[in-house]
Structures are given as structure tokens and as C-alpha cells.
Amino acid sequence: MPVISPKEANQSDYDVVIVGSGAGGGQVAYTLAMEGIKVLVLEAGRMFDPVRETAMFHTPDQAPLRGEKTPDKQYGFYDASIASGWEIPGEPYTNASKEQKRQFAWWRQRMLGGRTNHWGRVSLRNGPYDFKTRTRQGVGFDWPISYDDLAPWYDKAEMLVGVFGDAEGMENSPDSSPGVLLPPPKFRAGELLAKARAKKELGLSVVPIHRAVLTQRQDADGIPAKLHPGNAKAQGLLAENMRMRAACFYATDCHRGCSIGAAFDSATALLRPALASGNLDILPNAMVREVTLNAADKASGVTYIDKVDGSEHHASGRVVVLAASSQETVRLLLNSKSNAFPDGLANSSGLVGKYLTDSVSSSLSAQIPALENLTPHNEDGVVGQQAYIPWSFCKEQMNGKLDFPGGYKLLVSSGRRLPGMTAATKFDWLNERDGIAFGADLKEDARRYYGSIQGIGAQGAMVPNDDCYADIDPEVKDQWGIPVPRFHWKWADAELKQIAHQQETMAAILESMGGRFSRPPASDDPLKSIKQGGQIIHEVGGAIMGADPAASVTNQWCQTWDVPNLIVADGATFPNTADKNPTLTILALAWRTADHLVGELKKGNL
């Protein structure tokens, strides 16, 4: 594995320098390396080997504190996060407001593969309406591309990483091309009940979600030729990598990481075959401080700090690609000041950092008597999300029957996963016993209630507004002396009205299942239910793409208008947050961007 040192990087010439190794950076590195482009990826964290470092089969009793979360493991001991989280020692960030509801929470993932190590692998395509919100509803911004422009790369990304799902023909929730998706797992008992009741009582469709998890082995004989026509070397490398990945056998939560390669992460599906090409070098523990320019005000490389010894270095390339995650990319642009760009690099529009958005989210759960005391049975299926309810009120919205724009999806969650220490005691709110159960009563309650909780989580579209953005804190710096981002955040009325609708809909679904609530829905006070900005870890924006240089930061190919050889390949270019998770769109857009970049490099245009 060509993992190199700063000294080795200084002695090499690269066509493209990429900051970040997650979905965007990994996809660009893969595409370029497979086409013979010499690439350097700088990663702010350490190397990570999912095969060797993932504790897939350990039970909670084998972990410190029974696997509970700690400051260095903020999603629990077994989560595949390293030097990651909301708060990282030596890496602060600030919020401009002290009001609780105006705080933005910023998750960082300092490890090879970035955020692709910690996510639920939900992989939904943005729909045609999501690309044209200004034209359709008069809110937000239109993307400079349409769904049809990106659809071929959605197909390619899904075939490469392996996504299961089905064709449902839902409005604004696009189907994939025939033969692209893997078959979805069968629904579990709670999902089947939700499907039956939601359809009968409310007319809502519970359908298989799309997730980047292999439910069967990939077609290593057919897919490589479709993805790399005429490139025998790339076909061979991809086929070899696909044969190294096994189908999921429904063992542990994907957030732990996946040593068998069934769940997608960048290191396994993108960087491993790219490294095998011989065209990719990876430099870990490299904290990039700024993008540098040459005498012609074109990007010439990046300056970075070696986190091992604190020394400063420079990496040179003909093209620089920023894929550090949206707000880290914003931070780099704003910190890269020069005489030509006194307000930050590529910021002639004044929009770098502006229009930060995140998923609009709330949740609700209930205990379902119909799921009590089920006969013990094996509920095969991917551990985590399998079923969801796509947004189905498009017509009502366009007819003025709803008081908010955008939509939301509902994630249906149930199942009989490994019980925790509160398997019975958390049901005390049912008031069916006097006091807390012990002994035989505790065992009886655990058996009765195990698997009878139905949860629903909503994630919706957010309209960009002038109150949500990032700038640079004028005083605070991190441990390497790099100025940190300062977040400004405020939920608008559109999002609060959406939350009220979410709560009402989720309550109606749970009631149709006979649910008993631990707390009533809070549709009357959405601020009580809405999750904190950044908490869903779907933040995008800050370097939005557009058709007008005065009203955007990048063009449709993710090139910054001001510096054409500076590319942004993560969620920073998104003009809005849809009701779909952003990662699949990041992958597809990065692949489309990289294909264009290959052509421009071969033409000598960059």
C-alpha cells in the first residue's frame, strides 16, 4: 500500500492533489487513478483497515463500560469512529449565538475513509423536483444540472459500491435503471405491520429503502466492463476488488464497520482498487491549512501540517480537489487568503460559507401491543434501516394544501436486535407494575416487550436561508494554529411547520398500529421536537454550484468560477438539502466531476 511520508510527497509530482478520503475524495481518487492520472490524497486522520480493526462479533460485555459512549467514542465503543466526533480535543469550533436552538453541532471524522466509516448507508437518489426548487416552488436555488444530467452517474455509483433496493415508481423518489440494484432483504415483523396498517389506514406506502450493503455478491464478471469500457486494467482491478467483498450475513450494525466488505466504505470499495492501480498515494495525518496559488492565481497545491511532529509542508499538483467534508472545505477556502482573494479563495461572489443546510428531523416511537410476546424467531436482515416511507404529498403541496415547501421521508425502525441493559426497565412508563421490576418480573417484562418498540424518524428538505452560514472565528484557533469555523444557525418557519407535519404523520402511523406512546407528539411546539442543526450529520452547502458566477461559487462541473483548476467534490456544492441522504449524490456528482476533469487534463486545459 503506497502510504507515504511528507518527505516522499515533496519529492513527487502529482496531476491532482485531493484533500479528504471520504465519499467525494475517494470517488474522485478512484476515477482518476483508474484512468492513469497521478493522484495524492491527503487525509487529516490516521490510516484505518476495516478488515483488521473492525470488532464485528463482540458483544457489549466484551467492551469497556458495556460499550457505552465516551468522549473518545461518542457513538459507543464499537462504532467505527477514530479521533472523531462532535468535540475533538485540540480542534474546537464556535457558534455565534449562545441560544440553545441556534447552536450548530459539527461532526468530524479524522480517519481514512472519512464519514463513510460512520453512517447508516442509506443511499437514495435526489428526485427531479429536488434539483429545481426555485422553479417548482419558488424557494431556494435551482441546481445548474437536472436529475437526467446526473442519472447515469447514479447508476454507476450504485453498481460500484453495491446498493440494495427495489423499483417502486414513487413520485420524486427515482428508481434505478433495471439490473442496477441488488435485491432488498425481507421485511421483519414490525416492518410488515407498519406496511399493512399505514397503507390501509393512511394510504402511505412502506417500501424497501436503498442501502449500500451487499445482499448478494457483486457481478464481478459483468459490472467492470460497464463501468470502465475499453479499460482492461481498470476492469481487472475492479473485478478483483469485487471478489474480495462478501455478501452481508446479517451479523452486526454497519456503524461498527464491516470486515467482510459487505457494507460500503471508501477504503474498501474506492481506495483499495485505486491503490492497486499504482497511480494513487495516500498521505495520512496531514492537516491541510490552505490552498496555495501560483503567479497566475491558479491553484498550485496545499500547505499542510504533519500531525505526527507538527512540521509544515507543501504538496504540489496541477489541480487541487477539496473533498474534506462540506464545512472543512468552507474553512479551507476562507482561510486561503491572498492579494487576489482577500476575503477567501474563490469568494468573489461573497458566498463561500453561505447557505449551510441540514436535514430537518424529528422522531417518535411507541410500544406496539401486537408485537408483544412474539415466538422467538430469527429476524434475518441488515442490522439497521430496511423500510421507509417516501414523501407522497407532492400534489397536495403544489395545490397549496400544505403550509411548507419541500418534503420528508419517514424511516421505519423495529426489530429484535441484541437487547441492551434497559430491555425491560425502559417500559416503566406503561405503569403496569408498581415500581421497577426485579427477578422473575424483570425477566417476564423483558420477554414480553422485547422487539415491541416501533420507532419512526423523519428527515426532510431544508430551504437555504440567510441565517445559516459559516465564517471564520476572529480569535479561536486549533492546536495547529489554524483559525476555526464559527457557525450561525436558525431554523426558519418553513422547517418548524414541516416538523409539526412530521409529528402528526408519525403519530397517525403509530396509532394505526395500536401504539402506546412514552411521550405525546409535539406538533404544537415544533422547537421541542426538531433536532439540532448538524445532529443528523447531513450538512451541505457553503460553496454552492450555479449557472451564474455572481450567485454561486462553482459551476456545474464543481469547478470554482474564480480558479478553474480548483475543484470542490463534497457536499459543499449542494444548493439545498433534499429529503434524501446526501452521500449517494456526493458519489455520483464526484464521479461526474472526475470524468470531466479527466477530459480537461487530457486536453491540457488545466
C-alpha positions in Angstrom: 0.0 0.0 0.0 1.7 3.3 -1.1 1.1 5.2 2.1 3.8 7.9 2.0 5.5 10.4 4.3 5.7 14.1 3.8 9.3 13.8 2.5 8.2 11.4 -0.2 5.3 13.6 -1.1 7.7 16.6 -1.5 9.7 14.5 -4.0 6.8 13.6 -6.2 4.9 15.4 -9.0 1.1 14.9 -9.0 -1.5 15.7 -11.5 -4.2 16.1 -8.8 -4.0 16.7 -5.1 -7.1 15.7 -3.2 -8.0 16.8 0.3 -10.1 14.2 2.0 -10.6 10.4 1.6 -14.3 10.0 2.1 -17.1 9.7 -0.4 -16.2 12.6 -2.6 -12.4 12.4 -2.3 -12.4 8.6 -2.5 -14.6 8.6 -5.6 -12.5 11.2 -7.4 -9.3 9.4 -6.5 -10.8 6.1 -7.8 -11.9 7.6 -11.1 -8.7 9.4 -11.8 -6.3 6.6 -10.7 -8.2 4.1 -12.9 -7.6 6.4 -15.9 -3.9 6.7 -15.2 -3.9 10.1 -13.5 -1.3 10.5 -10.8 -3.1 11.4 -7.5 -2.2 12.3 -4.0 -4.9 12.1 -1.3 -4.2 13.9 2.0 -6.1 12.6 5.0 -6.3 14.6 8.3 -6.6 11.3 10.3 -4.7 8.1 10.5 -4.9 5.0 8.3 -7.7 2.6 9.0 -8.1 -1.0 8.0 -11.7 -2.2 8.2 -10.6 -5.8 7.9 -8.2 -5.8 10.8 -9.8 -3.2 13.0 -13.5 -3.9 13.0 -14.9 -5.8 16.0 -17.9 -7.2 14.2 -18.8 -10.1 16.5 -18.0 -8.8 20.0 -20.9 -8.5 22.5 -21.4 -5.5 24.8 -19.9 -7.4 27.8 -16.6 -7.6 25.9 -16.2 -3.8 25.8 -15.3 -1.2 28.4 -18.5 0.2 30.1 -20.6 -2.4 28.2 -19.9 -0.5 25.0 -21.4 2.8 26.2 -20.3 6.1 24.6 -17.3 8.0 26.0 -15.7 11.3 24.9 -13.4 9.4 22.5 -16.1 7.1 21.3 -19.1 9.3 21.0 -21.4 6.7 19.4 -20.2 3.9 21.6 -17.2 1.7 22.0 -17.9 -0.4 18.9 -18.6 2.4 16.5 -16.0 2.6 13.6 -15.0 6.1 14.5 -11.5 7.1 15.4 -10.4 10.5 16.6 -13.9 11.6 15.5 -17.0 13.2 17.0 -18.8 16.4 17.8 -15.9 17.5 20.1 -12.3 16.7 19.3 -9.5 17.7 21.7 -7.5 20.5 20.2 -10.0 21.0 17.3 -12.6 23.4 18.6 -15.3 25.3 16.6 -17.6 28.1 17.8 -21.2 29.2 17.5 -22.1 32.9 17.1 -25.2 32.6 19.3 -25.4 31.3 22.8 -29.1 30.4 22.4 -29.5 26.6 22.6 -31.7 26.4 19.5 -29.3 28.4 17.4 -26.3 26.1 18.0 -24.9 24.0 15.2 -23.2 20.7 16.0 -20.2 19.8 13.8 -19.2 16.2 13.4 -15.6 15.4 12.2 -14.2 12.1 11.1 -10.4 12.0 11.3 -9.6 8.7 9.7 -9.1 7.1 6.3 -12.4 6.9 4.5 -13.8 9.8 6.5 -17.6 9.7 7.2 -18.1 6.6 5.1 -17.0 4.7 8.2 -19.8 6.1 10.3 -23.2 6.2 8.5 -26.3 4.1 8.0 -25.5 3.5 4.3 -29.0 4.8 3.2 -28.5 5.6 -0.5 -31.4 7.4 -2.1 -31.3 9.5 -5.2 -32.4 13.1 -5.3 -35.5 13.4 -7.4 -36.2 15.7 -10.3 -38.0 18.2 -8.1 -35.1 18.4 -5.7 -32.9 19.9 -8.4 -35.4 22.7 -9.3 -36.9 24.0 -6.1 -36.8 27.6 -7.2 -38.6 26.9 -10.5 -41.1 24.5 -8.9 -41.9 26.1 -5.6 -40.2 29.5 -5.6 -37.8 28.7 -2.8 -34.1 28.1 -2.5 -31.9 27.7 -5.6 -32.1 25.6 -8.8 -29.1 23.4 -9.4 -27.4 24.1 -12.7 -28.0 20.4 -13.6 -31.1 18.3 -13.7 -31.8 14.8 -12.5 -31.4 13.5 -16.0 -27.9 15.0 -16.1 -26.8 13.1 -13.0 -28.8 9.8 -13.5 -26.1 7.9 -15.5 -23.6 8.5 -12.6 -26.2 7.4 -10.0 -26.3 4.1 -11.9 -22.5 3.9 -12.0 -22.1 4.7 -8.3 -24.8 2.2 -7.3 -23.2 -0.6 -9.3 -19.7 0.2 -8.0 -20.5 0.4 -4.2 -23.4 -2.1 -4.3 -26.8 -0.8 -3.3 -29.9 -2.9 -2.5 -33.5 -1.7 -3.1 -36.5 -2.1 -5.3 -38.4 -0.2 -8.1 -41.5 1.4 -6.5 -42.4 4.1 -9.0 -42.8 6.8 -6.3 -43.1 10.4 -7.3 -39.8 12.3 -6.9 -38.1 9.2 -5.4 -36.4 7.8 -8.6 -36.0 4.2 -9.5 -32.6 3.0 -10.6 -32.1 1.5 -14.1 -33.1 -2.1 -14.5 -30.5 -4.5 -13.1 -28.5 -1.9 -11.1 -29.9 -2.6 -7.6 -29.3 -5.7 -5.5 -32.4 -7.4 -4.0 -33.6 -6.0 -0.7 -33.9 -8.1 2.4 -37.3 -9.3 3.5 -39.2 -7.1 5.9 -39.2 -8.0 9.6 -42.4 -8.4 11.7 -42.6 -4.7 12.8 -42.0 -3.5 9.3 -44.7 -5.8 7.9 -47.2 -4.5 10.4 -46.3 -0.9 9.6 -46.7 -1.6 5.9 -50.1 -3.1 6.3 -51.5 -0.5 8.7 -50.0 2.6 7.1 -51.4 1.6 3.7 -54.8 0.6 4.9 -55.4 3.4 7.4 -53.5 6.3 5.8 -52.7 5.4 2.2 -48.9 5.6 2.9 -46.5 3.2 1.2 -43.8 1.5 3.3 -41.3 0.3 0.8 -37.7 -1.2 0.9 -35.1 1.5 1.5 -32.0 1.7 -0.7 -28.8 1.0 1.3 -25.1 0.5 0.3 -25.0 -3.1 1.7 -24.3 -6.2 -0.4 -27.3 -8.6 -0.1 -25.5 -10.8 -2.6 -22.1 -11.0 -4.2 -21.5 -8.3 -6.9 -21.3 -9.3 -10.5 -17.6 -9.1 -10.9 -17.8 -10.6 -14.4 -20.2 -8.0 -15.8 -20.1 -4.7 -13.9 -16.4 -3.8 -14.5 -16.9 -3.7 -18.3 -19.9 -1.4 -17.9 -18.1 1.0 -15.6 -14.8 1.0 -17.5 -15.4 0.3 -21.1 -12.2 -0.1 -23.1 -10.0 0.0 -20.0 -8.8 -3.6 -19.4 -6.6 -2.7 -16.5 -9.4 -0.9 -14.6 -11.8 -3.8 -15.3 -9.4 -6.3 -13.9 -8.6 -4.3 -10.7 -12.3 -3.7 -10.0 -13.2 -7.3 -10.6 -10.6 -8.4 -8.2 -11.8 -6.0 -5.6 -15.4 -7.0 -6.0 -14.4 -10.6 -5.4 -12.9 -9.6 -2.1 -16.2 -8.3 -0.8 -18.7 -10.8 0.7 -22.4 -10.6 0.9 -23.9 -9.5 4.2 -24.8 -12.2 6.6 -26.8 -10.0 8.9 -24.5 -10.1 11.9 -23.8 -6.6 13.4 -24.7 -3.0 13.0 -23.0 -1.4 10.0 -21.8 1.5 12.1 -19.2 -0.9 13.6 -17.5 -1.1 10.2 -17.5 -4.2 8.0 -14.5 -6.5 7.9 -16.1 -8.6 5.2 -16.7 -5.6 2.9 -20.4 -6.1 2.6 -21.2 -2.5 3.8 -19.7 0.2 1.6 -16.9 2.4 2.9 -14.4 4.4 0.8 -11.3 2.5 1.9 -12.8 -0.9 0.8 -14.7 0.0 -2.4 -12.8 3.0 -3.7 -9.3 3.4 -2.3 -8.3 -0.2 -2.3 -8.6 -0.7 -6.1 -7.3 2.8 -6.8 -4.1 2.0 -4.7 -3.7 -1.3 -6.7 -3.5 0.8 -9.9 -0.2 2.3 -8.8 -1.5 5.8 -9.5 -2.5 6.8 -6.0 -0.5 7.8 -3.0 -2.1 8.5 0.4 -0.6 10.8 3.0 -2.2 10.4 6.4 -2.1 12.7 9.4 -2.0 15.7 7.1 -4.0 18.6 8.4 -4.4 21.0 5.4 -4.2 24.7 6.3 -4.7 26.4 3.0 -4.7 26.2 -0.8 -1.8 27.9 -2.4 -1.7 29.8 -5.7 0.9 30.4 -8.4 1.8 33.7 -10.0 -1.1 33.3 -12.4 -3.5 32.9 -9.4 -4.2 29.3 -10.2 -4.1 26.6 -7.6 -0.6 25.2 -7.2 -1.2 22.8 -4.2 -1.8 22.9 -0.5 0.1 23.7 2.7 -0.4 21.2 5.5 0.7 20.3 9.0 2.2 16.9 9.7 0.2 15.9 12.8 2.9 13.5 13.8 5.6 16.1 14.6 3.8 19.5 13.9 6.0 20.4 10.9 4.7 22.3 7.9 4.9 21.0 4.3 3.6 21.7 0.8 2.1 19.3 -1.7 2.0 20.4 -5.3 -0.4 19.4 -8.1 -1.8 20.7 -11.4 -5.3 20.5 -9.9 -6.5 20.8 -6.3 -9.7 19.0 -5.3 -11.3 19.8 -2.0 -13.4 17.0 -0.5 -12.7 17.4 3.2 -16.5 17.4 4.1 -18.6 20.5 3.3 -17.7 22.7 6.3 -14.0 21.7 6.4 -13.9 22.7 2.7 -15.5 26.0 3.6 -12.9 26.6 6.3 -10.1 25.9 3.8 -11.5 28.3 1.3 -12.0 31.1 3.8 -8.5 30.6 5.3 -6.8 30.7 1.9 -6.5 34.4 1.6 -4.2 36.3 -0.8 -3.9 39.6 -2.5 -6.1 38.2 -5.3 -8.6 36.8 -2.8 -8.6 38.9 0.4 -11.9 37.5 1.5 -11.1 33.9 0.9 -10.3 31.8 -2.1 -12.9 31.6 -4.9 -15.1 34.1 -2.9 -15.6 36.9 -5.4 -19.3 36.3 -5.1 -19.1 36.6 -1.3 -21.0 33.3 -1.0 -18.3 31.0 0.4 -19.8 29.7 3.7 -23.3 30.8 2.9 -26.5 28.7 2.7 -25.5 25.9 5.1 -28.3 23.4 5.4 -29.0 20.1 7.1 -31.8 17.5 7.3 -35.0 18.7 9.1 -35.5 15.9 11.5 -37.6 14.7 14.4 -38.6 11.3 15.7 -41.4 9.4 17.6 -41.7 6.0 19.0 -44.4 3.8 20.6 -44.8 0.4 22.1 -46.9 -1.9 20.0 -49.0 -4.5 21.9 -49.4 -6.5 18.7 -45.6 -7.2 18.8 -45.5 -8.4 22.4 -44.6 -11.9 23.4 -43.8 -13.0 19.8 -42.5 -16.5 19.5 -38.7 -16.3 19.5 -37.6 -16.3 15.9 -34.6 -15.3 13.7 -35.2 -11.9 12.0 -32.6 -12.0 9.2 -32.0 -8.7 7.6 -29.4 -5.9 7.6 -28.9 -4.6 11.1 -30.5 -1.2 10.8 -32.7 0.5 8.2 -34.7 -1.6 5.8 -38.0 0.2 5.3 -39.1 3.7 4.7 -42.0 5.9 3.6 -41.1 8.2 0.7 -42.7 11.7 0.6 -46.0 11.2 -1.1 -47.7 14.7 -0.7 -46.2 16.3 -3.8 -49.6 17.1 -5.4 -51.1 18.4 -2.1 -48.1 20.7 -1.7 -48.3 22.1 -5.3 -52.1 22.6 -4.8 -51.4 24.8 -1.7 -52.8 22.4 0.8 -49.6 22.4 2.9 -48.0 25.4 4.5 -44.4 24.5 4.0 -42.1 23.7 0.9 -40.1 20.5 0.4 -40.9 17.1 1.8 -39.6 14.5 4.2 -39.1 10.7 4.3 -40.0 8.5 7.2 -37.6 5.8 8.4 -39.4 2.9 9.9 -37.3 1.1 12.6 -38.1 -2.0 14.6 -36.7 -5.5 15.1 -35.2 -7.9 17.6 -31.6 -6.8 17.7 -29.3 -7.7 20.7 -31.1 -6.4 23.8 -29.5 -3.8 26.0 -29.4 -3.4 29.7 -32.7 -1.5 29.7 -34.6 -4.0 27.7 -37.4 -4.1 30.3 -36.9 -1.2 32.7 -37.4 1.4 29.9 -41.0 0.4 29.8 -41.8 1.6 33.3 -43.8 4.5 31.8 -46.5 1.9 30.9 -47.4 1.9 34.7 -48.3 -1.8 34.5 -46.3 -2.5 37.7 -45.8 -0.7 40.9 -42.1 0.3 40.9 -39.3 -1.2 39.0 -39.4 -4.9 38.2 -36.8 -7.3 39.6 -36.1 -11.1 39.4 -38.8 -13.1 37.7 -40.9 -10.0 37.0 -37.9 -8.4 35.2 -37.5 -11.5 33.0 -41.2 -11.6 32.2 -41.2 -7.9 31.2 -38.0 -8.4 29.1 -39.6 -11.3 27.2 -42.9 -9.6 26.8 -41.7 -6.2 25.5 -38.5 -7.3 23.6 -39.0 -6.2 19.9 -42.3 -4.4 20.5 -41.0 -0.9 20.1 -41.7 0.8 16.8 -39.6 3.9 16.0 -40.1 6.4 13.2 -37.6 9.0 12.2 -38.3 11.9 9.8 -35.7 13.6 7.6 -36.7 16.4 5.4 -35.7 19.1 3.0 -34.4 22.4 4.3 -34.7 25.7 2.4 -31.4 27.7 2.5 -31.7 30.9 4.4 -29.5 33.9 5.2 -29.3 33.0 8.9 -27.4 29.7 8.3 -23.8 30.0 7.3 -20.2 29.6 8.5 -17.4 32.1 8.7 -14.0 32.2 10.5 -13.8 32.9 14.2 -11.6 36.0 14.5 -9.9 34.8 17.6 -10.1 31.0 18.1 -7.5 28.7 16.5 -7.0 24.9 16.7 -3.8 23.3 18.1 -2.0 23.8 14.8 -2.7 27.5 14.7 -5.4 27.2 12.0 -8.4 29.6 12.5 -11.6 27.6 13.2 -15.1 27.9 11.8 -17.8 29.9 13.5 -21.4 28.7 12.8 -24.5 30.8 12.5 -27.8 28.9 12.7 -31.5 29.5 12.9 -34.4 27.2 11.9 -36.9 29.1 9.7 -40.7 29.0 9.9 -40.8 26.6 6.9 -38.8 24.0 8.8 -40.8 24.3 12.0 -44.1 23.9 10.1 -42.6 20.8 8.5 -41.7 19.4 11.9 -45.3 19.8 13.0 -46.5 17.9 10.0 -43.8 15.2 10.6 -45.0 14.7 14.2 -48.7 14.5 13.2 -47.9 11.9 10.4 -45.7 9.7 12.6 -48.3 9.7 15.4 -51.0 8.7 13.0 -48.9 5.8 11.7 -48.1 4.6 15.2 -51.7 4.9 16.3 -52.8 2.9 13.3 -50.5 0.1 14.7 -52.2 0.4 18.1 -49.1 2.1 19.6 -48.8 3.4 23.1 -46.7 6.5 23.5 -44.0 7.2 26.0 -44.5 10.9 25.2 -47.1 12.5 23.0 -46.2 14.0 19.7 -45.2 17.7 20.0 -46.8 19.1 16.8 -48.0 22.1 18.9 -44.4 23.2 19.7 -42.0 22.1 16.9 -39.0 23.5 18.7 -39.3 20.8 21.3 -39.1 18.1 18.6 -36.7 19.4 16.0 -33.2 18.0 16.2 -30.2 20.3 16.5 -28.6 21.6 13.3 -25.8 19.3 12.3 -27.0 16.5 14.5 -28.1 14.4 11.6 -24.6 14.8 10.0 -26.1 15.7 6.6 -24.8 19.3 6.4 -24.2 20.6 2.9 -23.7 23.9 1.3 -21.2 26.7 1.7 -19.8 26.6 -1.9 -23.0 26.2 -3.8 -23.0 25.4 -7.5 -24.9 27.5 -10.0 -25.1 28.9 -13.5 -24.2 32.5 -12.5 -20.7 33.3 -11.1 -22.2 36.2 -9.2 -24.7 33.9 -7.4 -22.7 30.8 -6.8 -19.2 29.5 -6.0 -18.8 26.6 -8.5 -20.1 25.7 -11.9 -21.9 22.5 -12.9 -18.6 20.6 -13.0 -17.8 21.7 -9.4 -15.0 24.0 -10.7 -14.8 27.2 -8.7 -15.6 30.1 -11.0 -12.6 32.1 -9.9 -10.0 29.4 -10.0 -10.9 26.8 -12.7 -8.2 24.2 -11.5 -9.7 24.2 -8.0 -12.5 21.7 -7.7 -15.0 21.1 -4.8 -16.1 17.5 -4.7 -18.1 17.1 -1.5 -21.4 18.3 -0.2 -20.3 22.0 -0.1 -21.6 22.4 -3.7 -25.2 21.4 -2.9 -27.6 24.3 -3.3 -30.0 22.7 -0.8 -30.7 19.7 1.4 -33.3 17.3 -0.1 -35.3 14.7 1.9 -32.7 12.2 0.8 -29.4 11.4 2.5 -26.6 13.2 0.6 -23.9 10.5 0.3 -25.1 8.8 -2.9 -25.4 12.2 -4.6 -21.9 13.1 -3.4 -20.6 9.9 -5.0 -22.5 10.4 -8.3 -21.6 14.1 -8.6 -17.9 13.4 -7.7 -17.8 10.7 -10.4 -19.3 13.1 -13.0 -16.9 15.8 -11.9 -13.9 13.4 -12.2 -14.9 12.2 -15.6 -15.0 15.8 -16.8 -11.7 16.5 -15.1 -10.0 13.6 -16.9 -11.1 15.1 -20.2 -9.9 18.5 -19.3 -6.5 17.2 -18.2 -6.0 15.1 -21.3 -6.9 18.2 -23.4 -4.3 20.3 -21.4 -7.0 22.7 -20.3 -6.0 22.7 -16.7 
